[in-house]
Amino acid sequence: MEPGTTISTDFLESTVLLDQTQYDEGFRDGYRDGMDSGKEEGREVGLKHGFQVGEGLGFYRGCVEIWKSAIRIDGNSFSSRVQKRIGELSELTENYPLSQPENESVQEMMDAIRLKFRIISANLGVKLEYEGNNLTNASKQDLEEI
């Protein structure tokens, strides 16, 4: 009877191994597909975020250039205090590390740029706001899905 017992044990063992083999194969396929889709989604989010940063920085830089042009045309168009702050904002925007996204201080620098911009706008008595950074409902939903 020992040979018969070996056959039934082998039969059950192959069934257990088949289940484990299928599990392992499914895990490998899922892991590979997850890595591929994760890289693609990460790239999309990175591009979207990079575009938003560049767009905002361009807005602030454009305002600085307009204000500097006004100062060149008429040196008395703004007070010396406002001119100093415009120069500081110009320096902040020029020193923003666009090519170093892993720099840990980028968010602090962007916050400093926004704050300086608000101060200048308030001193000039104008209401300028960069609205491109506000996420629409569609953009929020896109980010939540990812």
HUMO-V964868 format. One record per pair of residues at least 24 apart in sequence whose C-alpha atoms are under 10 Angstrom apart, sorted by the first residue. I is the first residue (numbers start at 1). J is the second residue. Records with the same first field share a line. If there is no record, write none. Layout:
I->J / J
//
This chain:
38->146
41->146
42->146
44->146
45->142 / 143 / 146
46->101
48->139 / 143
49->133
50->98 / 101
52->132 / 133 / 134 / 135
53->98 / 106 / 107 / 110 / 132 / 133
54->98
55->130 / 132 / 133
56->110 / 113 / 114 / 130 / 131 / 132 / 133
57->93 / 94 / 96 / 98 / 110 / 113 / 114 / 130
58->93
59->129 / 130 / 131 / 132
60->89 / 90 / 93 / 113 / 114 / 117 / 129 / 130
61->89 / 90 / 91 / 92 / 93 / 94 / 113
62->90
63->89 / 90 / 117 / 128
64->88 / 89 / 90 / 91 / 93 / 117
65->90
78->123 / 124
79->123 / 124
81->120 / 123
82->119 / 120 / 121 / 123 / 124
83->120
84->120
85->116 / 117 / 119 / 120 / 123
86->116 / 117 / 119 / 120
88->113 / 116 / 117
89->113 / 114 / 115 / 116 / 117 / 120
90->116
92->116
//
